[in-house]
Amino acid sequence: MAAPSSPPAAGTAPAKRVPRGSGHALLWARGLLGLLGGYAVAACWAAALARLLPGAKADATLVATMAAFVVYALAAIWAYAARSTLRATLGLLVAGGLGALLAWLLRGGVA
């Protein structure tokens, strides 16, 4: 644990803190992550759900596509809600990977 810093001497200005990264760059990174990563996660889960849902192929695909809109919104929210951009990326990779794995395992099914 770091020792508490002593207050600056009288008459001197406190040291300025330098930000770790550009706020605009991080905002753009999370925006692109939410846009593109969210789309990829939603597409993987739409493919998996289309194969999982019972009923006719067209009906299952339609319901899975509608459910993918919710998945896309949740993935985009996650891109901004995560503590760090790395954590957001890993979360979206895991979610997309699970959907893709499920779709791949069920590939002989509906779609």
N, C-alpha and C positions, 0 to 999 in steps of 0.2 A: 504494500500500500504506500502511495506517495505521501511524503510529508506535506503538511499544509504550507503554502507559500506565504512568505512574510509580506506585509503591505509595503507599497513603494515608499521610498523616503520622501519627506516633505519637499515639495517644490519640483518633483519629477513626475512626468506623465507615466501612467501605467502602460505596460507593454501591450501592444495590440495583438490580438489573436488572429492568426492567419487561418482562413477556412481551409478545410481538407481538400475540397474540390469545388469546381465551379457549380453553383446551384443550377444554372441553366443547362449545363451538360447532364447533370443527374436527372433533371426534369425531363429532358428529351429522351434520355435512356429509358426511364420508366414509362414514358409515353409510348415509345416504340415497342417496349417489352409488353405493355398492355395491349397494344394494337396487334402486333404480329404474333406474340406469344399466346395471347388470348385466342386469336383465330386458330392457331395450331392446336391448342388444347381443345377448343370447341369442336374442331373437325375430327380429332381423334375420338372424342367421346360420342359424337354423332354417328361415326362409323360403328363404334362398339354397341351403342344402344340400338341401332338399326338391326344389328344381328341378334341382339338379346330379346327384343320385344316380340311378343307373340302376335299372330295375325298375318294378314296379307303383307307382301313385300312393300307395296306402296304405302299402306297405312303405317307400318312400322318405321319406314323411312321418313314419312311426314312428321310423325310424333317425335322421332329422334332429332330431326332438324329443328323443330320448335323448342325442344329441351336444350338444344345446343345454344340457343340465344341466352338462356339463363346461365349456362356454363361459361359462355363468353363474357357476360357481364361480371360474374363472380371472379373470373380470371383477371379481368382488367382492374377490378377493385383490389384484388390481391397484389397486383403489380405496384400499386401506390401504398397499400396498407402495410406491407412488409417493412421490417426495421431497416433493411439495407437492400440495395439493388442486387447484390449477390444472393441474398436469401429469397428475394422475389424470383430471380432466375431459377434457382434450384427448386423452388416450390412449383413453378410452372413446368419445369422439366419433369419432375416427378409425376405431376398430375397428367401431363400429356403422355408420358411414358406408360403410365398405367392404362390409360385409354387405348393407346396404340397396341399395347401387349394384349389387352382384352380383345380388341378387334382382330388381331392376328391369330389369337388362339381360336376364335370363332369364325375364321375365314371361310369355312366350308358351309356356313349357315346361309342366312337370308341374302345379304348383299354380296 
